[in-house]
Amino acid sequence: MGPKWFAHQSATHQGVTALLLFRTWLPLWVLSWLLTFPAPLVAVDHSVPGRAVPQVDSLEAELLSLPPAIGQPGFIQPWGEYLLGSDWLGDPNLHVLDRTTGELTVSFGRIGRGPGEFSGMLAGVQRPSHDTSAVRVFDGRRLTRIGTPGPIGTDAPAIELAIPSVLRAVWLDSTAILGVIREPPEERFVFLDEDGVVTTAVSGVLLGHEGIPLAQRVEASARFSLCVHPEGAGFALVYKRAAIVQIYDHAATYMVDAAVPYPIEASFDRVDGETVFVSKRLTYSSCWADTGFLYALFSGEDYATASPGTLGGQEIHVFEWGGGGLVRILYLDARIFGFSVDLDSGWLYGGSLEDAGIYRFRLADGSHK
């Protein structure tokens, strides 16, 4: 186990709050990018005008399901009365659980390259706002629409993306797909139409400064989770080897870095006379988005000593979309990896890589209103 970046004791919570009181918060001009938010989940420090302190909650885990339902949980997606979970080890690699009992309802999703099959490890599961009855699954080369929780037919609608090296892809709105590619950096964000045809491409902000070789900055920036605002107003890249959360608008214009509580830059070292990217910390392992907030799961473990069971985290940082302010910190008493937040029911769901269990956490009173 690497150095502890968090704890559940109240003293530590107070220490985090004290640290955040002395942060230099983002200038007010970034707030000009306004989305539609629910009431802020923050307390105001009246001793420093305009400065907010994040609310802190500790959430207790409730076991919902254990193996063999899911071998190694990945994405967790609420779907009506069900939970859809992806499985890194399974073939089939999609499992449907009853959200109330945790009972396994059905497993499906074949590994392959034919119709109704997935080419490999799943890289995304989404319920886009323009089609919430269905789930879209991205396998690295195409987006498949799954209309009901069950086996995928050979005639399932699937969109082949007409670009190589797509790291992540999601529906941004009803007519546009956003793809994030590895390189070239000047075309990092690619927009595609409903047929998977590229309409435009724009550059993004890479990790590291301009004095670092471009290939190494590309390498450092290739490890991230992608979360999109449900109404398509913007998206965020949540990095896995640097505690950096970049927020972009609908057109992929860089807006702001979120106010992360533990800033950790990407690490570049001199190796055999060359500057190379080196993984030193596990930072944000996954993310979730709703119309008001962006949720990022933080680990903080030492990369050199981490095990599969420590890839996730027990601390979720909640940021506002508009200005990237930190509004809430959720401490979990179980380590999870993939997760989702269902504000309507007041539950947070997470999958564990340590015991392959699916857990749920009751959100604190008022946090899901």
C-alpha positions as CSV (number, residue, x, y, z in Angstrom):
1,M,0.0,0.0,0.0
2,G,1.4,3.4,-1.0
3,P,1.4,6.6,0.9
4,K,-2.0,7.6,2.3
5,W,-3.5,10.6,0.6
6,F,-6.7,10.3,2.5
7,A,-8.3,9.0,5.7
8,H,-11.8,8.7,7.1
9,Q,-11.1,10.2,10.5
10,S,-12.8,13.5,11.2
11,A,-9.4,15.1,12.0
12,T,-8.3,14.5,8.5
13,H,-11.5,15.9,7.1
14,Q,-10.8,19.1,9.0
15,G,-7.2,19.1,7.7
16,V,-8.5,18.9,4.1
17,T,-10.9,21.7,4.8
18,A,-8.2,23.8,6.2
19,L,-6.0,23.2,3.2
20,L,-8.7,24.2,0.8
21,L,-9.3,27.5,2.7
22,F,-5.8,28.7,1.7
23,R,-6.1,27.6,-2.0
24,T,-5.9,30.3,-4.6
25,W,-9.3,29.8,-6.3
26,L,-9.9,30.3,-10.0
27,P,-10.7,33.8,-11.1
28,L,-14.3,34.8,-11.5
29,W,-14.1,35.1,-15.3
30,V,-14.2,31.3,-15.7
31,L,-17.7,31.4,-14.2
32,S,-18.9,33.0,-17.4
33,W,-19.4,29.6,-18.9
34,L,-22.7,28.8,-17.3
35,L,-24.6,25.6,-17.4
36,T,-27.8,24.7,-15.6
37,F,-27.0,23.6,-12.1
38,P,-28.9,22.5,-9.0
39,A,-28.4,24.4,-5.8
40,P,-24.7,24.5,-4.8
41,L,-23.5,21.8,-2.4
42,V,-21.0,24.1,-0.7
43,A,-20.7,26.0,2.5
44,V,-19.5,29.6,2.4
45,D,-16.5,30.8,4.4
46,H,-17.7,34.3,5.5
47,S,-14.3,35.2,6.8
48,V,-13.0,35.2,3.2
49,P,-15.6,36.7,0.9
50,G,-16.5,34.6,-2.1
51,R,-14.5,31.5,-0.9
52,A,-16.3,28.2,-0.7
53,V,-15.4,25.2,1.4
54,P,-16.5,21.7,0.0
55,Q,-18.9,19.7,2.0
56,V,-17.5,16.4,3.3
57,D,-19.5,13.2,3.6
58,S,-18.5,9.7,4.7
59,L,-20.5,6.9,3.0
60,E,-20.9,3.3,4.2
61,A,-20.7,0.4,1.8
62,E,-23.6,-2.0,1.4
63,L,-22.7,-5.2,-0.5
64,L,-25.1,-5.8,-3.4
65,S,-23.5,-8.6,-5.3
66,L,-20.5,-11.0,-5.1
67,P,-18.9,-13.2,-7.8
68,P,-19.5,-15.1,-9.9
69,A,-22.0,-12.5,-11.1
70,I,-19.1,-10.3,-12.4
71,G,-15.5,-11.5,-12.6
72,Q,-13.7,-8.1,-12.6
73,P,-16.1,-5.1,-12.6
74,G,-15.5,-2.2,-14.9
75,F,-18.2,0.3,-15.9
76,I,-21.3,0.5,-13.8
77,Q,-24.4,1.9,-15.5
78,P,-27.9,2.3,-13.9
79,W,-30.5,1.2,-16.4
80,G,-34.1,1.5,-15.1
81,E,-34.6,-1.1,-12.5
82,Y,-31.3,-2.7,-13.4
83,L,-27.5,-2.2,-13.1
84,L,-25.4,-3.0,-16.2
85,G,-21.9,-3.9,-15.4
86,S,-19.0,-4.5,-17.7
87,D,-16.5,-7.3,-17.0
88,W,-12.8,-7.1,-17.9
89,L,-12.4,-10.9,-17.5
90,G,-15.7,-12.2,-18.8
91,D,-16.9,-13.6,-22.1
92,P,-19.7,-12.7,-22.0
93,N,-18.6,-9.3,-20.7
94,L,-21.8,-7.5,-19.9
95,H,-24.0,-8.4,-16.8
96,V,-27.4,-7.2,-15.7
97,L,-28.2,-7.1,-12.0
98,D,-31.4,-6.3,-10.2
99,R,-30.8,-2.9,-8.5
100,T,-32.8,-3.9,-5.4
101,T,-31.6,-7.5,-4.7
102,G,-28.3,-7.6,-6.6
103,E,-29.5,-10.8,-8.3
104,L,-27.8,-11.6,-11.7
105,T,-30.6,-11.3,-14.3
106,V,-28.7,-12.0,-17.5
107,S,-25.2,-12.1,-19.0
108,F,-24.4,-11.3,-22.6
109,G,-21.9,-9.8,-25.0
110,R,-19.6,-12.0,-27.1
111,I,-15.9,-11.4,-27.8
112,G,-15.4,-11.2,-31.6
113,R,-15.4,-9.0,-34.6
114,G,-18.7,-10.0,-36.1
115,P,-22.1,-8.4,-35.9
116,G,-23.4,-8.1,-32.3
117,E,-19.9,-8.8,-30.9
118,F,-17.2,-6.7,-29.2
119,S,-13.6,-6.7,-30.5
120,G,-12.0,-6.6,-27.0
121,M,-12.0,-4.9,-23.6
122,L,-14.9,-2.4,-23.5
123,A,-13.8,1.2,-23.5
124,G,-17.1,2.9,-22.6
125,V,-20.7,2.4,-21.6
126,Q,-23.1,5.3,-21.9
127,R,-26.9,6.1,-21.8
128,P,-27.0,9.3,-23.9
129,S,-29.6,11.9,-23.0
130,H,-31.2,11.7,-26.5
131,D,-31.9,8.0,-26.1
132,T,-32.0,7.1,-22.4
133,S,-33.9,3.8,-23.0
134,A,-30.8,2.3,-24.6
135,V,-27.2,1.8,-23.7
136,R,-24.3,2.5,-26.1
137,V,-21.2,0.4,-25.7
138,F,-17.8,1.4,-27.2
139,D,-15.3,-1.4,-27.9
140,G,-12.4,0.7,-29.4
141,R,-13.7,0.7,-33.0
142,R,-17.5,1.0,-33.0
143,L,-20.5,2.2,-30.9
144,T,-23.2,-0.5,-30.5
145,R,-26.7,0.3,-29.4
146,I,-28.3,-2.1,-26.9
147,G,-32.0,-1.5,-26.6
148,T,-32.9,-4.0,-23.9
149,P,-31.0,-5.8,-21.1
150,G,-30.3,-9.0,-22.9
151,P,-28.5,-10.7,-25.7
152,I,-27.3,-8.6,-28.6
153,G,-28.7,-9.6,-32.0
154,T,-26.6,-9.6,-35.2
155,D,-28.8,-6.8,-36.4
156,A,-28.0,-4.5,-33.4
157,P,-27.4,-0.9,-34.7
158,A,-23.6,-0.3,-34.6
159,I,-21.6,2.7,-35.9
160,E,-18.1,2.0,-37.2
161,L,-15.9,5.0,-36.5
162,A,-14.0,6.0,-39.6
163,I,-10.8,6.9,-37.7
164,P,-7.9,4.9,-36.2
165,S,-6.5,4.9,-32.7
166,V,-9.7,6.0,-30.9
167,L,-9.1,5.9,-27.2
168,R,-12.6,6.9,-26.1
169,A,-15.8,7.7,-27.9
170,V,-19.2,8.9,-26.7
171,W,-22.4,10.5,-28.0
172,L,-22.1,14.2,-27.3
173,D,-25.7,14.9,-28.5
174,S,-28.3,13.5,-30.8
175,T,-26.3,14.2,-34.0
176,A,-22.6,14.2,-32.9
177,I,-20.1,11.6,-31.6
178,L,-17.0,12.8,-29.8
179,G,-13.9,10.7,-30.2
180,V,-10.6,11.2,-28.4
181,I,-7.6,9.9,-30.4
182,R,-4.0,9.4,-29.3
183,E,-2.4,11.5,-32.1
184,P,-1.8,13.7,-33.9
185,P,-2.3,16.2,-31.1
186,E,-3.6,18.9,-33.4
187,E,-6.5,16.6,-34.1
188,R,-7.0,15.1,-30.7
189,F,-10.8,15.7,-30.5
190,V,-12.7,14.3,-33.5
191,F,-16.3,15.0,-34.1
192,L,-18.3,12.4,-36.2
193,D,-21.8,12.3,-37.5
194,E,-24.4,9.6,-37.0
195,D,-22.8,7.5,-39.6
196,G,-19.3,7.6,-38.0
197,V,-17.9,10.0,-40.6
198,V,-15.5,12.7,-39.4
199,T,-16.9,16.2,-39.6
200,T,-14.2,18.2,-37.9
201,A,-11.2,17.8,-35.6
202,V,-9.6,20.1,-33.1
203,S,-6.6,20.1,-30.8
204,G,-6.5,19.6,-27.1
205,V,-4.3,20.6,-24.1
206,L,-1.7,18.0,-23.5
207,L,0.0,17.4,-20.1
208,G,3.5,18.7,-19.6
209,H,5.1,21.9,-20.8
210,E,6.3,22.7,-24.3
211,G,10.0,22.0,-23.4
212,I,9.1,18.3,-23.1
213,P,9.3,16.1,-26.2
214,L,5.9,16.0,-27.9
215,A,5.9,12.2,-28.1
216,Q,6.2,12.0,-24.3
217,R,3.5,14.5,-23.7
218,V,1.2,12.4,-25.9
219,E,2.2,9.3,-23.9
220,A,1.4,11.0,-20.6
221,S,-2.0,12.3,-21.9
222,A,-3.2,9.0,-23.3
223,R,-4.3,7.7,-19.8
224,F,-7.6,9.3,-18.9
225,S,-11.3,8.7,-18.3
226,L,-13.8,10.6,-20.4
227,C,-17.1,12.0,-19.0
228,V,-19.6,14.0,-21.0
229,H,-22.3,16.4,-19.7
230,P,-25.6,14.5,-20.2
231,E,-27.0,17.4,-22.2
232,G,-23.9,17.7,-24.4
233,A,-22.9,21.1,-22.9
234,G,-19.3,19.9,-22.4
235,F,-17.0,17.1,-21.4
236,A,-14.1,16.4,-19.1
237,L,-10.8,14.5,-19.3
238,V,-9.9,13.0,-15.9
239,Y,-6.3,11.8,-15.9
240,K,-5.1,8.6,-14.4
241,R,-1.4,9.4,-13.9
242,A,-1.7,13.1,-13.0
243,A,-4.2,14.7,-10.6
244,I,-5.6,16.9,-13.4
245,V,-9.2,17.3,-14.5
246,Q,-9.6,19.3,-17.8
247,I,-13.1,20.7,-18.6
248,Y,-14.0,21.5,-22.2
249,D,-17.1,23.0,-23.7
250,H,-19.3,21.5,-26.5
251,A,-16.9,22.6,-29.2
252,A,-13.9,21.1,-27.4
253,T,-12.6,24.5,-26.5
254,Y,-10.5,24.1,-23.3
255,M,-12.2,25.9,-20.5
256,V,-10.5,25.3,-17.1
257,D,-8.7,22.8,-14.9
258,A,-10.9,21.7,-12.0
259,A,-9.7,22.7,-8.5
260,V,-8.4,19.4,-7.5
261,P,-7.5,19.1,-3.7
262,Y,-4.2,17.3,-4.3
263,P,-2.4,18.7,-7.4
264,I,-0.1,16.1,-8.9
265,E,1.6,16.9,-12.2
266,A,2.5,14.4,-14.9
267,S,6.1,13.1,-14.1
268,F,8.9,13.4,-16.7
269,D,12.3,12.1,-15.9
270,R,15.7,11.8,-17.6
271,V,16.3,8.2,-18.6
272,D,19.4,7.3,-20.7
273,G,19.8,11.0,-21.6
274,E,16.3,11.4,-22.8
275,T,13.2,13.0,-21.2
276,V,10.5,10.4,-20.8
277,F,7.1,10.1,-19.1
278,V,7.2,8.0,-15.9
279,S,4.1,6.8,-14.0
280,K,4.5,7.6,-10.3
281,R,1.1,7.9,-8.9
282,L,-2.4,6.4,-9.5
283,T,-4.6,9.5,-9.4
284,Y,-8.1,9.6,-10.9
285,S,-9.2,6.1,-11.9
286,S,-12.7,6.8,-13.3
287,C,-15.4,9.5,-13.4
288,W,-19.2,10.1,-13.6
289,A,-21.2,13.1,-14.8
290,D,-24.7,14.4,-14.3
291,T,-26.2,17.7,-15.4
292,G,-24.9,19.5,-12.3
293,F,-21.6,18.0,-11.3
294,L,-18.6,16.0,-12.4
295,Y,-17.5,13.2,-10.0
296,A,-13.9,11.9,-10.1
297,L,-12.6,8.8,-8.1
298,F,-9.2,9.4,-6.6
299,S,-6.6,6.8,-5.6
300,G,-3.3,8.5,-4.7
301,E,-1.4,5.2,-4.5
302,D,2.3,4.7,-5.4
303,Y,2.3,3.3,-9.0
304,A,5.4,1.2,-8.2
305,T,3.8,-0.7,-5.3
306,A,0.2,-0.7,-6.5
307,S,-1.7,-4.0,-7.1
308,P,-4.8,-4.7,-9.1
309,G,-6.8,-4.2,-5.9
310,T,-5.5,-0.7,-5.4
311,L,-6.3,0.6,-8.9
312,G,-9.5,2.2,-7.6
313,G,-10.0,4.6,-4.7
314,Q,-12.0,5.5,-1.7
315,E,-12.4,9.2,-2.3
316,I,-14.6,11.0,-4.8
317,H,-14.1,14.6,-5.6
318,V,-17.2,16.5,-6.9
319,F,-16.7,19.5,-9.2
320,E,-19.1,22.0,-10.7
321,W,-19.1,22.0,-14.5
322,G,-19.1,25.7,-15.0
323,G,-16.0,26.8,-13.1
324,G,-14.4,23.5,-12.0
325,G,-14.8,24.4,-8.3
326,L,-14.6,21.6,-5.7
327,V,-18.0,21.4,-4.0
328,R,-18.0,18.1,-2.2
329,I,-15.7,15.3,-1.1
330,L,-17.1,11.8,-0.6
331,Y,-15.1,9.3,1.6
332,L,-16.0,5.7,1.0
333,D,-15.3,2.8,3.4
334,A,-14.7,0.4,0.5
335,R,-12.3,0.7,-2.4
336,I,-14.0,0.8,-5.8
337,F,-13.0,1.3,-9.4
338,G,-15.9,1.9,-11.8
339,F,-18.9,3.8,-10.3
340,S,-22.1,5.6,-11.0
341,V,-24.3,8.1,-9.2
342,D,-28.0,7.9,-9.3
343,L,-29.4,11.1,-7.9
344,D,-33.0,10.2,-8.2
345,S,-32.7,7.2,-5.9
346,G,-29.9,8.6,-3.8
347,W,-27.5,5.7,-4.3
348,L,-23.9,5.6,-5.5
349,Y,-22.9,2.2,-7.0
350,G,-19.3,0.9,-7.3
351,G,-17.5,-2.2,-8.4
352,S,-14.5,-3.6,-6.5
353,L,-11.4,-5.1,-8.1
354,E,-10.4,-6.6,-4.7
355,D,-13.3,-9.0,-4.3
356,A,-15.2,-8.4,-7.5
357,G,-18.2,-7.2,-5.5
358,I,-20.7,-4.7,-6.4
359,Y,-21.4,-2.2,-3.6
360,R,-23.9,0.6,-3.1
361,F,-23.5,3.7,-0.9
362,R,-26.4,5.7,0.4
363,L,-25.8,9.4,-0.4
364,A,-26.0,11.8,2.5
365,D,-29.3,13.5,3.1
366,G,-29.6,16.4,0.8
367,S,-26.8,15.4,-1.5
368,H,-29.1,14.0,-4.2
369,K,-31.7,16.7,-4.1
